[in-house]
Amino acid sequence: MLYENQEVEFRAKVVKAPEERLSSTHHVVRPEFVSRGRVLLITKESGARYGDAVLVRGKLERPGVFEDFNYEAFLAKDGIYAI
């Protein structure tokens, strides 16, 4: 995966309503520099809402494959290829 485990900074648009979790918020964003594909952002705090433009800073990772669950395939069905 391009940029895997490297510090990145890019602009993106929130393309799905954020999901509040117990200790984090999940945002699905589409980076401006790609025509297809999405990134799942997991944040502790955020005021971002559906449709907002955001600046993303951090490391991109490929979703994991666990003993009995393929998280990468689970997210890929929704066009999400990085977290």
BAVODREN-272829 format. One record per atom (N, C-alpha, C): y, x, z; residue in three letters. Coordinates in nm, 2 decimals. Layout:
<atoms>
<atom v="Y" u="X" w="Z" resn="ALA"/>
...
</atoms>
This chain:
<atoms>
<atom v="-0.12" u="0.08" w="0.00" resn="MET"/>
<atom v="0.00" u="0.00" w="0.00" resn="MET"/>
<atom v="0.12" u="0.09" w="0.00" resn="MET"/>
<atom v="0.22" u="0.06" w="-0.08" resn="LEU"/>
<atom v="0.34" u="0.13" w="-0.09" resn="LEU"/>
<atom v="0.42" u="0.12" w="0.04" resn="LEU"/>
<atom v="0.47" u="0.23" w="0.09" resn="TYR"/>
<atom v="0.55" u="0.23" w="0.22" resn="TYR"/>
<atom v="0.46" u="0.22" w="0.34" resn="TYR"/>
<atom v="0.33" u="0.21" w="0.34" resn="GLU"/>
<atom v="0.25" u="0.19" w="0.46" resn="GLU"/>
<atom v="0.28" u="0.30" w="0.56" resn="GLU"/>
<atom v="0.30" u="0.26" w="0.68" resn="ASN"/>
<atom v="0.33" u="0.35" w="0.80" resn="ASN"/>
<atom v="0.45" u="0.44" w="0.78" resn="ASN"/>
<atom v="0.54" u="0.40" w="0.69" resn="GLN"/>
<atom v="0.67" u="0.47" w="0.68" resn="GLN"/>
<atom v="0.78" u="0.38" w="0.73" resn="GLN"/>
<atom v="0.89" u="0.44" w="0.78" resn="GLU"/>
<atom v="1.01" u="0.37" w="0.82" resn="GLU"/>
<atom v="1.07" u="0.31" w="0.70" resn="GLU"/>
<atom v="1.10" u="0.18" w="0.70" resn="VAL"/>
<atom v="1.16" u="0.12" w="0.59" resn="VAL"/>
<atom v="1.28" u="0.04" w="0.63" resn="VAL"/>
<atom v="1.37" u="0.01" w="0.54" resn="GLU"/>
<atom v="1.48" u="-0.08" w="0.56" resn="GLU"/>
<atom v="1.50" u="-0.16" w="0.43" resn="GLU"/>
<atom v="1.50" u="-0.29" w="0.44" resn="PHE"/>
<atom v="1.53" u="-0.37" w="0.32" resn="PHE"/>
<atom v="1.58" u="-0.51" w="0.36" resn="PHE"/>
<atom v="1.64" u="-0.57" w="0.26" resn="ARG"/>
<atom v="1.69" u="-0.71" w="0.28" resn="ARG"/>
<atom v="1.58" u="-0.80" w="0.23" resn="ARG"/>
<atom v="1.58" u="-0.92" w="0.30" resn="ALA"/>
<atom v="1.47" u="-1.02" w="0.27" resn="ALA"/>
<atom v="1.53" u="-1.16" w="0.30" resn="ALA"/>
<atom v="1.46" u="-1.26" w="0.26" resn="LYS"/>
<atom v="1.49" u="-1.39" w="0.28" resn="LYS"/>
<atom v="1.38" u="-1.46" w="0.36" resn="LYS"/>
<atom v="1.41" u="-1.53" w="0.47" resn="VAL"/>
<atom v="1.31" u="-1.60" w="0.54" resn="VAL"/>
<atom v="1.26" u="-1.72" w="0.46" resn="VAL"/>
<atom v="1.13" u="-1.73" w="0.42" resn="VAL"/>
<atom v="1.08" u="-1.83" w="0.33" resn="VAL"/>
<atom v="0.99" u="-1.93" w="0.40" resn="VAL"/>
<atom v="0.98" u="-1.92" w="0.53" resn="LYS"/>
<atom v="0.90" u="-2.02" w="0.60" resn="LYS"/>
<atom v="0.96" u="-2.04" w="0.74" resn="LYS"/>
<atom v="0.95" u="-2.15" w="0.79" resn="ALA"/>
<atom v="1.01" u="-2.18" w="0.93" resn="ALA"/>
<atom v="0.94" u="-2.08" w="1.03" resn="ALA"/>
<atom v="1.02" u="-2.01" w="1.11" resn="PRO"/>
<atom v="0.96" u="-1.92" w="1.21" resn="PRO"/>
<atom v="0.87" u="-2.00" w="1.30" resn="PRO"/>
<atom v="0.76" u="-1.93" w="1.35" resn="GLU"/>
<atom v="0.66" u="-1.98" w="1.44" resn="GLU"/>
<atom v="0.68" u="-1.91" w="1.58" resn="GLU"/>
<atom v="0.72" u="-1.99" w="1.68" resn="GLU"/>
<atom v="0.73" u="-1.93" w="1.81" resn="GLU"/>
<atom v="0.59" u="-1.92" w="1.87" resn="GLU"/>
<atom v="0.57" u="-1.80" w="1.92" resn="ARG"/>
<atom v="0.44" u="-1.77" w="1.99" resn="ARG"/>
<atom v="0.47" u="-1.74" w="2.14" resn="ARG"/>
<atom v="0.37" u="-1.72" w="2.22" resn="LEU"/>
<atom v="0.39" u="-1.69" w="2.36" resn="LEU"/>
<atom v="0.49" u="-1.58" w="2.39" resn="LEU"/>
<atom v="0.47" u="-1.47" w="2.32" resn="SER"/>
<atom v="0.55" u="-1.35" w="2.35" resn="SER"/>
<atom v="0.62" u="-1.29" w="2.22" resn="SER"/>
<atom v="0.62" u="-1.37" w="2.11" resn="SER"/>
<atom v="0.68" u="-1.32" w="1.99" resn="SER"/>
<atom v="0.71" u="-1.44" w="1.90" resn="SER"/>
<atom v="0.78" u="-1.40" w="1.79" resn="THR"/>
<atom v="0.81" u="-1.50" w="1.69" resn="THR"/>
<atom v="0.76" u="-1.44" w="1.55" resn="THR"/>
<atom v="0.70" u="-1.52" w="1.47" resn="HIS"/>
<atom v="0.65" u="-1.48" w="1.34" resn="HIS"/>
<atom v="0.74" u="-1.54" w="1.24" resn="HIS"/>
<atom v="0.78" u="-1.45" w="1.15" resn="HIS"/>
<atom v="0.87" u="-1.49" w="1.03" resn="HIS"/>
<atom v="0.80" u="-1.44" w="0.91" resn="HIS"/>
<atom v="0.79" u="-1.53" w="0.81" resn="VAL"/>
<atom v="0.74" u="-1.49" w="0.67" resn="VAL"/>
<atom v="0.87" u="-1.47" w="0.59" resn="VAL"/>
<atom v="0.88" u="-1.35" w="0.53" resn="VAL"/>
<atom v="1.00" u="-1.31" w="0.45" resn="VAL"/>
<atom v="0.95" u="-1.26" w="0.31" resn="VAL"/>
<atom v="1.04" u="-1.28" w="0.22" resn="ARG"/>
<atom v="1.02" u="-1.22" w="0.08" resn="ARG"/>
<atom v="1.13" u="-1.11" w="0.06" resn="ARG"/>
<atom v="1.09" u="-0.99" w="0.05" resn="PRO"/>
<atom v="1.18" u="-0.88" w="0.03" resn="PRO"/>
<atom v="1.25" u="-0.90" w="-0.11" resn="PRO"/>
<atom v="1.38" u="-0.86" w="-0.11" resn="GLU"/>
<atom v="1.46" u="-0.87" w="-0.23" resn="GLU"/>
<atom v="1.40" u="-0.78" w="-0.35" resn="GLU"/>
<atom v="1.33" u="-0.67" w="-0.31" resn="PHE"/>
<atom v="1.29" u="-0.57" w="-0.41" resn="PHE"/>
<atom v="1.16" u="-0.61" w="-0.48" resn="PHE"/>
<atom v="1.10" u="-0.72" w="-0.45" resn="VAL"/>
<atom v="0.97" u="-0.76" w="-0.51" resn="VAL"/>
<atom v="0.99" u="-0.90" w="-0.57" resn="VAL"/>
<atom v="0.91" u="-0.92" w="-0.68" resn="SER"/>
<atom v="0.92" u="-1.05" w="-0.74" resn="SER"/>
<atom v="0.81" u="-1.15" w="-0.68" resn="SER"/>
<atom v="0.70" u="-1.09" w="-0.63" resn="ARG"/>
<atom v="0.60" u="-1.17" w="-0.56" resn="ARG"/>
<atom v="0.56" u="-1.09" w="-0.43" resn="ARG"/>
<atom v="0.50" u="-1.17" w="-0.34" resn="GLY"/>
<atom v="0.45" u="-1.11" w="-0.22" resn="GLY"/>
<atom v="0.55" u="-1.13" w="-0.10" resn="GLY"/>
<atom v="0.49" u="-1.13" w="0.01" resn="ARG"/>
<atom v="0.57" u="-1.16" w="0.13" resn="ARG"/>
<atom v="0.52" u="-1.06" w="0.24" resn="ARG"/>
<atom v="0.61" u="-1.06" w="0.35" resn="VAL"/>
<atom v="0.58" u="-0.98" w="0.46" resn="VAL"/>
<atom v="0.58" u="-1.07" w="0.59" resn="VAL"/>
<atom v="0.49" u="-1.05" w="0.68" resn="LEU"/>
<atom v="0.49" u="-1.12" w="0.81" resn="LEU"/>
<atom v="0.56" u="-1.03" w="0.91" resn="LEU"/>
<atom v="0.68" u="-1.08" w="0.96" resn="LEU"/>
<atom v="0.75" u="-1.00" w="1.06" resn="LEU"/>
<atom v="0.71" u="-1.06" w="1.20" resn="LEU"/>
<atom v="0.68" u="-0.97" w="1.29" resn="ILE"/>
<atom v="0.65" u="-1.02" w="1.43" resn="ILE"/>
<atom v="0.76" u="-0.95" w="1.51" resn="ILE"/>
<atom v="0.84" u="-1.04" w="1.58" resn="THR"/>
<atom v="0.95" u="-0.99" w="1.66" resn="THR"/>
<atom v="0.95" u="-1.05" w="1.80" resn="THR"/>
<atom v="1.02" u="-0.98" w="1.89" resn="LYS"/>
<atom v="1.03" u="-1.03" w="2.02" resn="LYS"/>
<atom v="1.14" u="-1.13" w="2.04" resn="LYS"/>
<atom v="1.25" u="-1.11" w="1.97" resn="GLU"/>
<atom v="1.36" u="-1.20" w="1.97" resn="GLU"/>
<atom v="1.42" u="-1.21" w="1.83" resn="GLU"/>
<atom v="1.46" u="-1.33" w="1.80" resn="SER"/>
<atom v="1.53" u="-1.35" w="1.67" resn="SER"/>
<atom v="1.59" u="-1.49" w="1.66" resn="SER"/>
<atom v="1.71" u="-1.49" w="1.60" resn="GLY"/>
<atom v="1.77" u="-1.62" w="1.58" resn="GLY"/>
<atom v="1.76" u="-1.66" w="1.43" resn="GLY"/>
<atom v="1.68" u="-1.59" w="1.35" resn="ALA"/>
<atom v="1.67" u="-1.61" w="1.21" resn="ALA"/>
<atom v="1.60" u="-1.75" w="1.19" resn="ALA"/>
<atom v="1.64" u="-1.82" w="1.09" resn="ARG"/>
<atom v="1.58" u="-1.95" w="1.05" resn="ARG"/>
<atom v="1.55" u="-1.95" w="0.90" resn="ARG"/>
<atom v="1.48" u="-2.05" w="0.86" resn="TYR"/>
<atom v="1.44" u="-2.07" w="0.72" resn="TYR"/>
<atom v="1.56" u="-2.06" w="0.64" resn="TYR"/>
<atom v="1.55" u="-1.98" w="0.53" resn="GLY"/>
<atom v="1.66" u="-1.96" w="0.43" resn="GLY"/>
<atom v="1.75" u="-1.85" w="0.46" resn="GLY"/>
<atom v="1.75" u="-1.80" w="0.59" resn="ASP"/>
<atom v="1.84" u="-1.69" w="0.62" resn="ASP"/>
<atom v="1.81" u="-1.56" w="0.55" resn="ASP"/>
<atom v="1.91" u="-1.48" w="0.52" resn="ALA"/>
<atom v="1.90" u="-1.35" w="0.47" resn="ALA"/>
<atom v="1.90" u="-1.26" w="0.59" resn="ALA"/>
<atom v="1.80" u="-1.16" w="0.59" resn="VAL"/>
<atom v="1.79" u="-1.07" w="0.71" resn="VAL"/>
<atom v="1.77" u="-0.93" w="0.66" resn="VAL"/>
<atom v="1.81" u="-0.84" w="0.75" resn="LEU"/>
<atom v="1.79" u="-0.70" w="0.72" resn="LEU"/>
<atom v="1.67" u="-0.65" w="0.81" resn="LEU"/>
<atom v="1.57" u="-0.60" w="0.74" resn="VAL"/>
<atom v="1.44" u="-0.56" w="0.81" resn="VAL"/>
<atom v="1.44" u="-0.41" w="0.83" resn="VAL"/>
<atom v="1.41" u="-0.36" w="0.95" resn="ARG"/>
<atom v="1.39" u="-0.22" w="0.97" resn="ARG"/>
<atom v="1.26" u="-0.20" w="1.06" resn="ARG"/>
<atom v="1.18" u="-0.11" w="1.02" resn="GLY"/>
<atom v="1.06" u="-0.08" w="1.09" resn="GLY"/>
<atom v="0.95" u="-0.02" w="1.00" resn="GLY"/>
<atom v="0.83" u="-0.03" w="1.05" resn="LYS"/>
<atom v="0.71" u="0.03" w="0.97" resn="LYS"/>
<atom v="0.63" u="-0.09" w="0.92" resn="LYS"/>
<atom v="0.59" u="-0.08" w="0.79" resn="LEU"/>
<atom v="0.50" u="-0.18" w="0.73" resn="LEU"/>
<atom v="0.36" u="-0.13" w="0.75" resn="LEU"/>
<atom v="0.27" u="-0.23" w="0.78" resn="GLU"/>
<atom v="0.13" u="-0.20" w="0.80" resn="GLU"/>
<atom v="0.05" u="-0.30" w="0.72" resn="GLU"/>
<atom v="-0.07" u="-0.26" w="0.68" resn="ARG"/>
<atom v="-0.16" u="-0.35" w="0.61" resn="ARG"/>
<atom v="-0.23" u="-0.43" w="0.72" resn="ARG"/>
<atom v="-0.25" u="-0.56" w="0.70" resn="PRO"/>
<atom v="-0.32" u="-0.64" w="0.81" resn="PRO"/>
<atom v="-0.46" u="-0.58" w="0.83" resn="PRO"/>
<atom v="-0.51" u="-0.59" w="0.95" resn="GLY"/>
<atom v="-0.64" u="-0.54" w="0.98" resn="GLY"/>
<atom v="-0.76" u="-0.62" w="0.94" resn="GLY"/>
<atom v="-0.87" u="-0.56" w="0.94" resn="VAL"/>
<atom v="-1.00" u="-0.63" w="0.92" resn="VAL"/>
<atom v="-1.08" u="-0.60" w="1.05" resn="VAL"/>
<atom v="-1.11" u="-0.71" w="1.12" resn="PHE"/>
<atom v="-1.18" u="-0.70" w="1.25" resn="PHE"/>
<atom v="-1.33" u="-0.73" w="1.23" resn="PHE"/>
<atom v="-1.40" u="-0.71" w="1.34" resn="GLU"/>
<atom v="-1.55" u="-0.72" w="1.33" resn="GLU"/>
<atom v="-1.59" u="-0.85" w="1.26" resn="GLU"/>
<atom v="-1.54" u="-0.96" w="1.30" resn="ASP"/>
<atom v="-1.58" u="-1.09" w="1.25" resn="ASP"/>
<atom v="-1.47" u="-1.17" w="1.18" resn="ASP"/>
<atom v="-1.36" u="-1.10" w="1.15" resn="PHE"/>
<atom v="-1.24" u="-1.17" w="1.09" resn="PHE"/>
<atom v="-1.16" u="-1.08" w="1.00" resn="PHE"/>
<atom v="-1.15" u="-1.12" w="0.87" resn="ASN"/>
<atom v="-1.07" u="-1.04" w="0.78" resn="ASN"/>
<atom v="-0.93" u="-1.10" w="0.77" resn="ASN"/>
<atom v="-0.84" u="-1.04" w="0.86" resn="TYR"/>
<atom v="-0.70" u="-1.08" w="0.87" resn="TYR"/>
<atom v="-0.63" u="-1.06" w="0.74" resn="TYR"/>
<atom v="-0.66" u="-0.95" w="0.67" resn="GLU"/>
<atom v="-0.60" u="-0.92" w="0.55" resn="GLU"/>
<atom v="-0.62" u="-1.03" w="0.44" resn="GLU"/>
<atom v="-0.74" u="-1.07" w="0.43" resn="ALA"/>
<atom v="-0.78" u="-1.18" w="0.34" resn="ALA"/>
<atom v="-0.71" u="-1.31" w="0.38" resn="ALA"/>
<atom v="-0.71" u="-1.34" w="0.51" resn="PHE"/>
<atom v="-0.65" u="-1.46" w="0.56" resn="PHE"/>
<atom v="-0.50" u="-1.47" w="0.53" resn="PHE"/>
<atom v="-0.43" u="-1.36" w="0.54" resn="LEU"/>
<atom v="-0.29" u="-1.36" w="0.51" resn="LEU"/>
<atom v="-0.26" u="-1.36" w="0.35" resn="LEU"/>
<atom v="-0.35" u="-1.29" w="0.28" resn="ALA"/>
<atom v="-0.34" u="-1.27" w="0.14" resn="ALA"/>
<atom v="-0.34" u="-1.41" w="0.07" resn="ALA"/>
<atom v="-0.41" u="-1.50" w="0.12" resn="LYS"/>
<atom v="-0.42" u="-1.64" w="0.06" resn="LYS"/>
<atom v="-0.28" u="-1.70" w="0.05" resn="LYS"/>
<atom v="-0.19" u="-1.66" w="0.14" resn="ASP"/>
<atom v="-0.06" u="-1.71" w="0.15" resn="ASP"/>
<atom v="0.04" u="-1.61" w="0.08" resn="ASP"/>
<atom v="-0.01" u="-1.51" w="0.02" resn="GLY"/>
<atom v="0.08" u="-1.41" w="-0.05" resn="GLY"/>
<atom v="0.14" u="-1.31" w="0.04" resn="GLY"/>
<atom v="0.08" u="-1.30" w="0.16" resn="ILE"/>
<atom v="0.13" u="-1.20" w="0.26" resn="ILE"/>
<atom v="0.05" u="-1.07" w="0.26" resn="ILE"/>
<atom v="0.11" u="-0.96" w="0.23" resn="TYR"/>
<atom v="0.03" u="-0.84" w="0.21" resn="TYR"/>
<atom v="0.07" u="-0.72" w="0.31" resn="TYR"/>
<atom v="0.17" u="-0.75" w="0.40" resn="ALA"/>
<atom v="0.21" u="-0.65" w="0.49" resn="ALA"/>
<atom v="0.26" u="-0.72" w="0.62" resn="ALA"/>
<atom v="0.25" u="-0.65" w="0.73" resn="ILE"/>
<atom v="0.30" u="-0.69" w="0.86" resn="ILE"/>
<atom v="0.39" u="-0.58" w="0.91" resn="ILE"/>
</atoms>
